[in-house]
Amino acid sequence: MAYPRYTNLDYLKEITGDEPEVTKEFIQMFFDQLPEFRDGMNNFLAEKKWKELGEIAHKAKSSVMTFGMNDLGLRLKDLQLKTQKLEDIESYPVYVNEFLTTMDEAEIELTDDMNKL
């Protein structure tokens, strides 16, 4: 039985012309960004730096959407918009935890994908 995936490489294959080496490079660039995204979200949340939290959410949004995580991308956009207006501050940890959990799963899937390319 196939489990639902967090990631979907259709869009990535479209923009890379389905070239395995280019696809691998994109995945590797994403992996290189993950520590910045994770640390940024955790640190800005802990330090209550809402503007910076919104900015890193915006930056991460483009990356996750490249890998087919559109629902997460929309959630990051929600977070970004909320930080701009300082709305529902108590909900920010939920968004950050959702991001971190999804990234853990996405990293496993994409590592597996890379090994198959």
C-alpha positions as CSV (number, residue, x, y, z in Angstrom):
1,M,0.0,0.0,0.0
2,A,1.4,3.4,-1.0
3,Y,1.5,6.0,1.7
4,P,0.5,9.6,0.8
5,R,3.6,11.6,0.1
6,Y,4.4,15.0,1.4
7,T,6.4,15.9,-1.7
8,N,5.5,15.8,-5.4
9,L,8.2,16.1,-8.0
10,D,6.0,16.8,-11.0
11,Y,6.6,20.6,-11.0
12,L,10.3,20.1,-10.4
13,K,10.5,17.6,-13.3
14,E,8.7,20.2,-15.5
15,I,11.1,23.0,-14.7
16,T,14.2,20.7,-15.0
17,G,13.1,19.0,-18.2
18,D,13.1,15.8,-16.2
19,E,16.9,15.8,-16.2
20,P,18.0,13.6,-13.2
21,E,21.2,15.5,-12.6
22,V,19.5,18.9,-12.5
23,T,16.7,17.5,-10.3
24,K,19.4,16.2,-7.9
25,E,20.9,19.7,-7.8
26,F,17.6,21.3,-7.0
27,I,17.0,18.7,-4.2
28,Q,20.5,19.4,-2.8
29,M,19.9,23.2,-2.9
30,F,16.7,22.6,-0.9
31,F,18.6,20.4,1.6
32,D,21.2,23.2,1.9
33,Q,18.5,25.7,2.7
34,L,16.8,23.5,5.4
35,P,19.1,24.4,8.3
36,E,18.5,28.1,7.7
37,F,14.7,27.6,7.5
38,R,14.6,25.3,10.6
39,D,16.9,27.4,12.7
40,G,15.3,30.7,11.5
41,M,11.8,29.5,12.3
42,N,12.8,28.1,15.7
43,N,14.9,31.1,16.7
44,F,12.6,33.9,15.5
45,L,9.7,32.2,17.2
46,A,11.6,31.8,20.5
47,E,12.9,35.4,20.3
48,K,9.4,36.7,19.3
49,K,10.9,38.3,16.2
50,W,7.7,38.3,14.2
51,K,8.9,40.3,11.2
52,E,11.8,37.9,10.7
53,L,9.6,34.9,11.2
54,G,7.3,36.2,8.5
55,E,10.3,36.8,6.2
56,I,11.7,33.3,6.6
57,A,8.2,31.8,6.1
58,H,8.0,33.7,2.9
59,K,11.4,32.5,1.8
60,A,10.6,28.9,2.7
61,K,7.2,29.1,0.9
62,S,8.8,29.2,-2.6
63,S,11.1,26.3,-1.8
64,V,8.4,24.0,-0.5
65,M,6.0,24.8,-3.4
66,T,8.8,23.8,-5.9
67,F,8.6,20.4,-4.3
68,G,4.8,20.1,-4.5
69,M,4.1,20.9,-0.9
70,N,1.4,23.4,-1.9
71,D,-0.7,23.0,1.3
72,L,2.3,23.8,3.4
73,G,3.2,26.7,1.1
74,L,-0.3,28.2,1.7
75,R,0.1,27.7,5.4
76,L,3.4,29.5,5.3
77,K,1.7,32.3,3.4
78,D,-0.9,32.5,6.1
79,L,1.8,32.7,8.8
80,Q,3.6,35.4,6.8
81,L,0.4,37.5,6.5
82,K,-0.4,37.0,10.2
83,T,3.1,38.2,11.2
84,Q,2.7,41.3,9.1
85,K,-0.5,42.2,11.0
86,L,0.6,40.6,14.4
87,E,-2.6,38.6,14.3
88,D,-3.2,35.3,16.2
89,I,0.3,35.3,17.7
90,E,-0.6,32.3,19.8
91,S,-1.0,30.3,16.6
92,Y,2.6,30.9,15.3
93,P,4.1,27.8,17.1
94,V,1.5,25.6,15.4
95,Y,2.6,26.8,12.0
96,V,6.3,26.4,12.9
97,N,5.8,22.9,14.3
98,E,3.8,21.9,11.2
99,F,6.7,23.2,9.0
100,L,9.3,21.3,11.0
101,T,7.4,18.1,11.0
102,T,6.7,18.2,7.3
103,M,10.3,19.0,6.5
104,D,11.4,15.9,8.4
105,E,9.2,13.8,6.3
106,A,10.0,15.6,3.1
107,E,13.7,15.2,3.7
108,I,13.3,11.4,4.0
109,E,11.2,11.3,0.8
110,L,13.6,13.5,-1.2
111,T,16.7,11.6,0.0
112,D,15.0,8.4,-1.3
113,D,14.1,10.1,-4.6
114,M,17.6,11.4,-5.0
115,N,19.0,7.9,-4.5
116,K,16.7,6.6,-7.2
117,L,17.6,9.2,-9.8
